[in-house]
Amino acid sequence: MAVKGTRHSEEQIIATLKQGEAGLTTAELCRQHGVTEQTYCRWKTKYGGM
């Protein structure tokens, strides 16, 4: 069974997280980038320190 690839590169994910730090709401970010809030929170946990 193959593991599903990601739609977003690490650079895109980090850019999205920086927008969140700049003050955009989580709901707005998720709508703009086509991800769920659960995915956004997972990204924050994984890439938050970068």
C-alpha positions as CSV (number, residue, x, y, z in Angstrom):
1,M,0.0,0.0,0.0
2,A,1.5,3.4,-1.0
3,V,1.5,6.4,1.2
4,K,-0.4,9.3,-0.2
5,G,1.7,12.3,-1.2
6,T,1.2,15.8,0.1
7,R,-0.5,18.6,-1.9
8,H,1.6,21.3,-0.3
9,S,5.4,21.7,-0.2
10,E,7.1,22.5,3.1
11,E,7.7,26.0,1.8
12,Q,3.9,26.5,1.2
13,I,3.1,25.1,4.6
14,I,5.6,27.4,6.4
15,A,4.3,30.4,4.4
16,T,0.7,29.5,5.5
17,L,1.8,29.3,9.1
18,K,3.5,32.7,8.9
19,Q,0.2,34.2,7.6
20,G,-1.4,32.8,10.7
21,E,1.2,34.4,12.9
22,A,0.6,37.7,11.1
23,G,-3.0,37.7,12.3
24,L,-5.3,35.9,9.8
25,T,-7.8,33.7,11.5
26,T,-7.5,29.9,11.3
27,A,-10.8,29.6,9.5
28,E,-9.8,32.2,6.9
29,L,-6.4,30.5,6.3
30,C,-8.0,27.1,5.9
31,R,-10.5,28.4,3.4
32,Q,-7.9,30.2,1.3
33,H,-5.5,27.2,1.2
34,G,-8.1,24.5,0.9
35,V,-7.2,22.6,4.1
36,T,-9.1,21.6,7.2
37,E,-8.5,23.1,10.6
38,Q,-7.2,19.7,11.7
39,T,-4.6,19.8,9.0
40,Y,-3.6,23.3,9.9
41,C,-3.2,22.3,13.6
42,R,-1.1,19.3,12.5
43,W,1.2,21.6,10.4
44,K,1.5,24.0,13.4
45,T,2.7,21.1,15.6
46,K,5.1,19.8,13.0
47,Y,6.5,23.0,11.5
48,G,5.7,25.6,14.2
49,G,9.3,26.1,15.3
50,M,10.6,27.0,11.9
